[in-house]
Amino acid sequence: MRVFLILFLIAMVLDEIKFDKKVKLKIKS
């Protein structure tokens, strides 16, 4: 159960980073 929560948190963080990069690319272009 705890492992699932950790994996979920990691997935959320990675998704935030991807979204952040997309936003930054849109701002640059």
C-alpha positions in Angstrom: 0.0 0.0 0.0 2.8 2.4 0.9 4.7 1.6 -2.3 1.6 2.4 -4.3 1.4 5.8 -2.7 5.1 6.5 -3.3 4.7 5.5 -7.0 1.6 7.7 -7.3 3.5 10.7 -5.8 6.4 10.1 -8.2 4.0 10.0 -11.2 2.4 13.2 -10.0 5.7 15.0 -9.7 6.9 13.7 -13.1 3.6 14.9 -14.7 4.1 18.3 -13.1 7.6 18.6 -14.5 6.4 17.6 -18.0 3.6 20.2 -17.8 6.0 22.8 -16.5 8.3 22.2 -19.5 5.4 22.4 -22.0 4.3 25.7 -20.4 7.9 27.1 -20.6 8.3 26.0 -24.2 5.0 27.7 -25.1 6.1 30.9 -23.3 9.5 30.9 -25.2 7.9 30.3 -28.6 
